[in-house]
Amino acid sequence: MKNILLLHGAIGAKDQLDALKEKLKENYNVYSFNFSGHGKEVFSESFDIEQFAEDTLSYLSSNNLEQVDIFGYSMGGYVALYLAKHYPNKVNQIITLGTKFKWTPEIAKKEVKMLNAAIIEAKIPQFAQALSERHGSKNWKTLLSKTAEMMLAMGEGSPLLLSDYQNISHNCKIMLADNDEMVTKEETLEVADALLNSRLTTINNSKHPIEKVDMDLLVKEIVGMI
């Protein structure tokens, strides 16, 4: 069977992709892991897209995987395309879902407003508890802070420019939930058009959080490509 690697999103962890992993096991050897600083993994010295790409390369090496297809959710899709740009021989086909491609100082400032730990504890205690359980009671606030810093840095200078996408020749499927409230169709279409071999696909009756994505439709789109 073919190998597929699942990459989780920002302030997420591999367990959020377990339902997808189970559905794909019938057709693929499915792999997943936690980026550094996520899911109770220790923080590396760096906390950025480049580091998460290094985490991925290390995981591939540890599991004797020379090349894989990748499904990247949200930030995971950004990491997948970063790998395709800088380490093309490690990546075969790529599927992304709900990836935020456009970063400006204004967009970054808007995004980080949702990463205030004190506000989350006060207004969304259930979410705070979920983050604590997923990342550790001592780590989740640090994770939010470091993610905010990373986003602000991306706003000042994106790790991937439009010209970088134009040099990626891998077969790609760029997907967006029809009711995604975080990622615009315009930025998604711009990247899908820039990539040399890609198509844009909409997942209906779905929202940005992976828990609110129609899993059967998602599996159908992945199996239909890889």
Sine and cosine of phi, psi and omega as CSV:
sin_phi,cos_phi,sin_psi,cos_psi,sin_omega,cos_omega
0.00,0.00,0.42,-0.91,0.03,-1.00
-0.96,0.26,0.41,-0.91,0.02,-1.00
-0.99,-0.13,0.71,-0.70,0.09,-1.00
-0.75,-0.66,0.70,-0.71,0.00,-1.00
-0.95,-0.32,0.77,-0.64,0.03,-1.00
-0.98,-0.21,0.80,-0.60,0.00,-1.00
-0.92,-0.40,0.81,-0.59,-0.06,-1.00
-0.99,0.15,0.07,-1.00,-0.05,-1.00
-0.99,-0.13,-0.03,-1.00,0.01,-1.00
-0.89,0.46,0.61,-0.79,-0.09,-1.00
0.75,0.66,0.40,0.92,0.07,-1.00
-0.94,-0.34,-0.21,-0.98,0.02,-1.00
-0.36,-0.93,0.18,-0.98,-0.09,-1.00
-0.90,0.44,-0.45,0.89,-0.04,-1.00
-0.90,0.44,-0.41,0.91,0.03,-1.00
-0.93,0.38,-0.27,0.96,-0.02,-1.00
-0.97,-0.26,0.17,0.99,-0.05,-1.00
-0.89,0.45,-0.64,0.77,0.00,-1.00
-0.89,0.45,-0.66,0.75,0.05,-1.00
-0.91,0.41,-0.67,0.74,0.00,-1.00
-0.84,0.54,-0.70,0.72,-0.01,-1.00
-0.89,0.46,-0.64,0.77,-0.03,-1.00
-0.95,0.31,-0.42,0.91,-0.03,-1.00
-1.00,-0.01,-0.26,0.97,-0.09,-1.00
-0.87,0.49,-0.43,0.90,-0.02,-1.00
-0.92,0.39,-0.45,0.89,-0.09,-1.00
-0.92,-0.39,-0.31,0.95,-0.12,-0.99
-0.63,-0.77,0.32,-0.95,0.29,-0.96
-0.99,0.12,0.93,-0.37,-0.15,-0.99
-0.97,-0.24,0.76,-0.66,-0.02,-1.00
-0.83,-0.55,0.51,-0.86,0.10,-1.00
-0.39,-0.92,0.38,-0.92,0.02,-1.00
-0.37,-0.93,0.16,-0.99,0.04,-1.00
-0.99,-0.15,0.74,-0.67,0.16,-0.99
-0.88,0.47,0.41,-0.91,0.02,-1.00
-0.84,0.55,0.66,-0.76,-0.02,-1.00
0.99,0.11,-0.10,1.00,-0.02,-1.00
-0.92,-0.39,0.50,-0.87,0.09,-1.00
0.84,0.54,0.58,0.81,0.02,-1.00
0.96,0.29,0.19,0.98,0.14,-0.99
-0.96,0.26,0.49,-0.87,0.00,-1.00
-0.94,0.34,0.47,-0.88,0.06,-1.00
-0.97,0.23,0.65,-0.76,0.15,-0.99
-1.00,0.08,0.13,-0.99,0.00,-1.00
-0.88,0.48,-0.60,0.80,0.04,-1.00
-0.97,-0.22,0.43,-0.90,0.04,-1.00
-0.64,-0.77,1.00,0.03,-0.05,-1.00
-0.29,-0.96,0.04,-1.00,-0.03,-1.00
-0.86,0.51,-0.64,0.77,0.01,-1.00
-0.87,0.49,-0.68,0.74,0.02,-1.00
-0.91,0.42,-0.65,0.76,-0.01,-1.00
-0.93,0.38,-0.52,0.86,0.12,-0.99
-0.91,0.41,-0.65,0.76,0.05,-1.00
-0.90,0.43,-0.64,0.77,0.07,-1.00
-0.85,0.53,-0.68,0.73,-0.02,-1.00
-0.91,0.42,-0.70,0.71,0.02,-1.00
-0.88,0.47,-0.64,0.77,0.03,-1.00
-0.90,0.43,-0.65,0.76,0.02,-1.00
-0.90,0.43,-0.69,0.72,0.02,-1.00
-0.86,0.50,-0.69,0.72,0.00,-1.00
-0.90,0.44,-0.69,0.72,-0.04,-1.00
-0.91,0.42,-0.45,0.89,-0.03,-1.00
-0.97,-0.26,0.23,0.97,0.05,-1.00
0.81,0.59,0.67,0.74,0.03,-1.00
-0.97,-0.25,0.93,-0.38,-0.03,-1.00
-0.97,0.24,-0.63,0.78,-0.04,-1.00
-0.43,-0.90,0.62,-0.78,-0.04,-1.00
-0.65,-0.76,0.41,-0.91,0.28,-0.96
-0.98,0.17,0.50,-0.87,-0.05,-1.00
-0.76,-0.65,0.73,-0.68,0.26,-0.97
-0.95,-0.31,0.86,-0.51,0.00,-1.00
-0.88,-0.47,0.87,-0.50,0.05,-1.00
-1.00,-0.03,0.77,-0.64,0.05,-1.00
0.80,0.60,-0.88,-0.47,0.00,-1.00
-0.87,0.50,-0.49,0.87,0.03,-1.00
-0.87,0.49,-0.56,0.83,0.06,-1.00
-0.93,0.38,-0.59,0.81,0.04,-1.00
-0.91,0.42,-0.68,0.74,0.03,-1.00
-0.89,0.45,-0.65,0.76,0.00,-1.00
-0.87,0.50,-0.70,0.71,-0.01,-1.00
-0.95,0.31,-0.53,0.85,0.10,-1.00
-0.89,0.46,-0.66,0.75,0.05,-1.00
-0.90,0.44,-0.67,0.74,0.01,-1.00
-0.87,0.48,-0.58,0.81,0.01,-1.00
-0.95,0.31,-0.72,0.69,-0.15,-0.99
-0.99,-0.16,-0.38,0.92,0.01,-1.00
-0.70,-0.71,0.88,0.48,-0.15,-0.99
-0.85,0.52,-0.48,0.88,-0.05,-1.00
-0.97,0.26,-0.20,0.98,0.00,-1.00
-1.00,0.01,-0.20,0.98,-0.13,-0.99
-0.87,-0.49,0.68,-0.73,0.09,-1.00
-0.98,-0.19,-0.98,-0.20,0.04,-1.00
-0.99,-0.11,0.44,-0.90,-0.06,-1.00
-0.77,-0.63,0.71,-0.71,0.17,-0.99
-0.82,-0.57,0.77,-0.63,0.08,-1.00
-0.88,-0.47,0.43,-0.90,0.07,-1.00
-0.64,-0.77,0.83,-0.56,0.10,-1.00
0.89,0.45,0.60,0.80,-0.02,-1.00
-1.00,0.05,0.77,-0.64,0.06,-1.00
-0.99,0.14,0.95,-0.32,-0.07,-1.00
-1.00,-0.10,-0.55,0.84,-0.10,-0.99
-1.00,-0.07,0.83,-0.55,0.00,-1.00
-0.77,-0.64,0.83,-0.56,0.11,-0.99
-0.73,-0.69,0.24,-0.97,0.05,-1.00
-0.82,0.57,-0.63,0.78,-0.03,-1.00
-0.93,0.37,-0.69,0.72,0.02,-1.00
-0.90,0.43,-0.68,0.73,-0.01,-1.00
-0.88,0.48,-0.69,0.72,0.00,-1.00
-0.89,0.46,-0.59,0.81,0.03,-1.00
-0.92,0.39,-0.67,0.74,-0.03,-1.00
-0.91,0.41,-0.66,0.75,-0.10,-1.00
-0.95,0.32,-0.28,0.96,0.06,-1.00
-0.88,0.47,-0.40,0.92,-0.01,-1.00
-1.00,0.05,0.05,1.00,-0.08,-1.00
-0.92,-0.40,0.37,0.93,0.01,-1.00
-0.99,0.10,0.94,-0.35,-0.09,-1.00
-0.88,0.48,-0.65,0.76,-0.03,-1.00
-0.90,0.44,-0.66,0.75,0.01,-1.00
-0.93,0.37,-0.65,0.76,0.02,-1.00
-0.88,0.47,-0.70,0.71,0.02,-1.00
-0.88,0.48,-0.64,0.77,-0.07,-1.00
-0.98,0.22,-0.65,0.76,-0.13,-0.99
-0.98,-0.21,-0.45,0.89,-0.02,-1.00
-0.74,-0.68,0.91,0.42,-0.08,-1.00
-0.85,0.52,-0.51,0.86,0.02,-1.00
-0.91,0.41,-0.63,0.78,0.03,-1.00
-0.93,0.38,-0.64,0.77,0.04,-1.00
-0.87,0.49,-0.67,0.74,0.01,-1.00
-0.91,0.42,-0.65,0.76,0.02,-1.00
-0.90,0.44,-0.66,0.75,0.04,-1.00
-0.91,0.42,-0.65,0.76,0.02,-1.00
-0.89,0.45,-0.67,0.74,0.00,-1.00
-0.93,0.36,-0.59,0.81,-0.06,-1.00
-0.97,0.23,-0.62,0.78,-0.13,-0.99
-0.92,-0.38,-0.19,0.98,-0.02,-1.00
0.96,-0.27,0.65,-0.76,-0.08,-1.00
-0.89,0.46,-0.42,0.91,-0.01,-1.00
-1.00,-0.08,-0.21,0.98,-0.14,-0.99
-0.95,-0.31,-0.41,0.91,-0.20,-0.98
-0.91,0.42,-0.58,0.82,0.02,-1.00
-0.94,0.35,-0.61,0.79,0.07,-1.00
-0.89,0.45,-0.64,0.77,0.03,-1.00
-0.87,0.49,-0.70,0.71,0.03,-1.00
-0.88,0.47,-0.69,0.72,-0.02,-1.00
-0.89,0.45,-0.71,0.71,-0.02,-1.00
-0.93,0.36,-0.57,0.82,0.05,-1.00
-0.91,0.41,-0.65,0.76,0.04,-1.00
-0.88,0.47,-0.69,0.72,0.02,-1.00
-0.89,0.46,-0.66,0.75,0.02,-1.00
-0.89,0.45,-0.69,0.72,-0.02,-1.00
-0.91,0.42,-0.65,0.76,0.04,-1.00
-0.89,0.45,-0.63,0.78,0.04,-1.00
-0.91,0.41,-0.62,0.78,0.04,-1.00
-0.92,0.40,-0.53,0.85,0.05,-1.00
-0.91,0.42,-0.53,0.85,0.02,-1.00
-0.99,0.14,-0.43,0.90,-0.01,-1.00
-0.21,-0.98,0.98,-0.22,-0.06,-1.00
-0.92,0.40,0.67,-0.74,0.06,-1.00
-0.88,0.48,-0.46,0.89,0.05,-1.00
-0.84,-0.54,0.80,-0.60,0.07,-1.00
-0.99,-0.16,0.24,-0.97,0.01,-1.00
-0.85,0.52,-0.59,0.81,0.02,-1.00
-0.91,0.42,-0.46,0.89,0.04,-1.00
-0.93,0.36,-0.66,0.75,0.03,-1.00
-0.89,0.46,-0.56,0.83,-0.02,-1.00
-0.93,0.37,-0.19,0.98,0.02,-1.00
-0.95,-0.30,0.12,0.99,0.05,-1.00
-0.99,-0.12,0.88,-0.48,-0.10,-0.99
-0.98,-0.21,-0.02,1.00,-0.01,-1.00
-0.89,0.45,0.48,-0.88,0.09,-1.00
-0.95,0.32,0.85,-0.53,-0.10,-0.99
-0.77,-0.64,0.59,-0.81,0.19,-0.98
-0.87,-0.50,0.88,-0.47,-0.04,-1.00
-0.97,-0.25,0.91,-0.42,-0.13,-0.99
-0.91,-0.42,0.48,-0.88,0.00,-1.00
-0.58,-0.81,0.72,-0.69,0.09,-1.00
-0.92,0.38,0.60,-0.80,-0.07,-1.00
-0.91,0.41,-0.39,0.92,0.01,-1.00
-0.89,-0.45,0.52,0.85,0.03,-1.00
-0.92,0.40,0.83,-0.55,-0.04,-1.00
-0.99,-0.11,-0.03,1.00,-0.04,-1.00
-0.94,-0.35,-0.49,0.87,-0.09,-1.00
-0.88,-0.48,0.74,-0.67,-0.03,-1.00
-1.00,0.05,0.46,-0.89,0.07,-1.00
-0.92,0.39,-0.54,0.84,-0.04,-1.00
-0.89,0.45,-0.74,0.68,-0.02,-1.00
-0.93,0.36,-0.55,0.83,0.01,-1.00
-0.93,0.37,-0.69,0.72,0.01,-1.00
-0.91,0.41,-0.61,0.79,0.01,-1.00
-0.86,0.51,-0.69,0.72,0.00,-1.00
-0.95,0.30,-0.66,0.75,0.03,-1.00
-0.86,0.51,-0.62,0.78,0.03,-1.00
-0.95,0.32,-0.54,0.84,-0.04,-1.00
-0.96,0.28,-0.58,0.81,0.01,-1.00
-0.89,0.45,0.57,-0.82,-0.11,-0.99
-0.95,0.31,-0.56,0.83,-0.04,-1.00
-0.69,-0.72,0.99,0.11,-0.05,-1.00
-0.51,-0.86,0.24,-0.97,0.13,-0.99
-0.56,-0.83,0.50,-0.87,0.01,-1.00
-1.00,-0.09,0.74,-0.67,0.00,-1.00
-0.77,-0.64,0.66,-0.75,0.02,-1.00
-0.98,-0.22,0.71,-0.70,0.10,-0.99
-0.99,-0.15,0.94,-0.35,-0.09,-1.00
-0.97,0.25,0.36,-0.93,0.06,-1.00
0.83,0.56,0.63,0.77,-0.08,-1.00
-0.65,-0.76,0.36,-0.93,0.07,-1.00
-0.84,-0.55,-0.03,-1.00,-0.08,-1.00
-0.90,0.44,-0.75,0.66,-0.04,-1.00
-0.83,0.56,0.71,-0.71,-0.05,-1.00
-0.87,0.50,-0.46,0.89,0.03,-1.00
-0.94,0.33,-0.26,0.97,-0.02,-1.00
-0.93,-0.36,0.38,0.93,0.06,-1.00
-0.99,-0.17,0.67,-0.74,0.06,-1.00
-0.91,0.42,0.97,-0.23,-0.13,-0.99
-0.90,0.43,-0.60,0.80,0.00,-1.00
-0.91,0.42,-0.66,0.76,0.04,-1.00
-0.92,0.40,-0.64,0.77,0.01,-1.00
-0.89,0.46,-0.72,0.69,0.02,-1.00
-0.87,0.49,-0.67,0.75,0.01,-1.00
-0.87,0.49,-0.65,0.76,-0.01,-1.00
-0.93,0.36,-0.62,0.79,0.01,-1.00
-0.93,0.37,-0.77,0.64,-0.02,-1.00
-0.89,0.46,-0.57,0.82,0.00,-1.00
-0.93,0.36,-0.29,0.96,-0.01,-1.00
-0.96,-0.27,-0.67,0.74,-0.14,-0.99
-0.99,-0.17,0.00,0.00,0.00,0.00
